[in-house]
Amino acid sequence: MIELTDIAYVRSGTSDAAEAIRFATEIVGLEYRGAEDGVHYLRSDWRHHCLSYVEGESGVLSSGLSVRDSAALARAEEELSLAGVPVVRGTAEEARSRRVREFISFDDPWGNRFDLVTDQVNDTAPVRFTRPAGISEFGHVCVDAPDVRVAYDWWSSLFNLRISDWIGENAALMRFDEVHHKLAVFRGDRPGLCHMNFQVDSIDDIMRSWHFLEREGVEIEQGPGRHPQSTAIFLYFKGPEGLTYEYSYGVRRIEDDATWQPRYFDPALPHHIDLWAGPGQRPSTQYQVRRPLSSDVLQDA
C-alpha cells in the first residue's frame, strides 16, 4: 500500500503566462515567487509553491502528491510497476523545477498525470499575499474520471485512500488523513483538473471574496454555499484557460476513522451539494495535456 502524506502542487500549462499570473496574484491573492526556465511559481503557505504555470500548451500538466521519504518513493515505484502502471522517475533537473528532492510520474487509468514527490521545499518566510483573501493553506485537488466508483476502487487498491462520502455517481470524496477530503474524483468524460482548493480563515473571507470577485467581473461557478459532506463553506470561481479555483472554510475533520460511515448524497435532491440549496452546477475542468511520461521540464515549457 502506497502511503500518501499530503498534497504538494498543481502544474498547469499556460499559453498566456502574464494573464495567468495576474489572475493568480491580483484576483486569487497568491504570492508570486518568480520564474525559472519558463516555469512561474505561486505560493499560498509553507510550501515553496502550490501552483506553477509552465509556459506552453494550455491545460493541466500534473498534480503532486507527497510520500514520506526516498524509501517510500522506491516502494511506490515498485508497487505501481507490479500493478502494471507505467512509471517514470524524474531527473534531477525536473525535481529542481518542482522544488522537490525526487519524484516519479504516472498516469491513472483515465489519463490524469500525477507526480509522487519527496522532500517538497519548505519556506519559513511569511507569505506575501497579493491581496487579503484570508488564504491559510492549499487544501485539496479534484480530478475527473468517467466512473467514480471504478476510480475509487483503483485508488484505494494502491494507495491509503478511504472514501469519506459519495455524491451519487458524480463524485468520490477521499481522505488519507483526518481532513474530510484531500483528493476527490468527479465524473467527467476527459481527464483533467476539476478544481484546486484553498482554505481560508473565516466565513468573512468567503463573503468578502465573493463581493470582490463580482466587482472584478470574475465568473462565479458555484457559491457561496455550504457542502453537507465536508461542512465547508465554499466559493468556486473560474480563472484563465479553464482553471477553477475554490476558497473554502470550516472543512470537517474525521477524528475517529474506525467509526466513520461513508454517506450517499442523492444528486436529485436540492440540498445534495449545498445545504443552502444554491445552484448545483458542476465546476468546469481544465483538461489534461497529453504528453508521454518521458516528457521533461524543457518539453513542458
WOBELQUI-V854199 format. One record per backbone hydrogen bond with DSSP energy under -0.5 kcal/mol. NH is the residue of the N-H (numbers start at 0). CO is the residue of the C=O. If there is no record, write none. Layout:
# WOBELQUI-V854199
NH_CO, NH_CO
This chain:
# WOBELQUI-V854199
1_157, 2_0, 3_1, 4_65, 5_65, 7_63, 8_63, 9_49, 10_61, 11_9, 11_51, 12_58, 13_53, 19_15, 20_16, 21_17, 22_18, 23_19, 24_20, 25_21, 26_21, 26_22, 27_22, 28_23, 29_23, 30_42, 32_30, 32_40, 33_40, 35_38, 38_35, 39_52, 40_33, 41_50, 42_30, 47_120, 49_41, 50_41, 51_9, 52_39, 53_11, 53_51, 54_37, 54_52, 55_13, 58_12, 59_286, 60_10, 61_10, 62_112, 63_8, 64_114, 65_5, 66_116, 67_2, 72_68, 73_69, 74_70, 75_71, 76_72, 77_73, 78_74, 79_75, 80_76, 81_77, 82_78, 83_80, 84_79, 85_83, 87_104, 89_102, 94_90, 95_91, 96_92, 97_93, 98_94, 98_95, 99_94, 100_117, 101_117, 103_115, 104_87, 105_113, 106_85, 107_111, 110_107, 113_105, 114_62, 115_103, 116_64, 116_114, 117_101, 120_98, 122_45, 128_126, 129_28, 130_28, 132_130, 135_198, 136_198, 138_136, 138_196, 139_196, 140_181, 141_194, 142_183, 143_191, 144_185, 147_168, 150_146, 151_147, 152_148, 153_149, 154_150, 155_151, 156_152, 157_153, 157_154, 158_154, 159_1, 160_158, 161_174, 163_172, 164_172, 165_262, 166_170, 167_165, 167_264, 169_166, 170_166, 171_184, 172_164, 173_171, 173_182, 174_161, 179_251, 181_173, 182_173, 183_140, 184_171, 185_142, 186_169, 187_144, 192_285, 193_141, 193_191, 194_141, 195_243, 196_139, 197_245, 198_136, 199_247, 200_133, 205_201, 206_202, 207_203, 208_204, 209_205, 210_206, 211_207, 212_208, 213_209, 214_210, 215_211, 216_213, 217_212, 219_217, 220_218, 220_235, 221_235, 223_233, 224_233, 226_231, 230_226, 232_248, 233_224, 234_246, 235_221, 236_244, 237_218, 238_242, 241_238, 242_239, 243_241, 244_236, 245_195, 246_234, 247_197, 248_232, 251_229, 253_177, 254_252, 256_254, 258_255, 259_255, 259_256, 261_259, 262_163, 264_165, 265_263, 266_264, 268_265, 271_268, 274_225, 276_273, 285_192, 286_284, 287_190, 288_59, 289_287, 290_288, 294_291, 299_295, 300_296
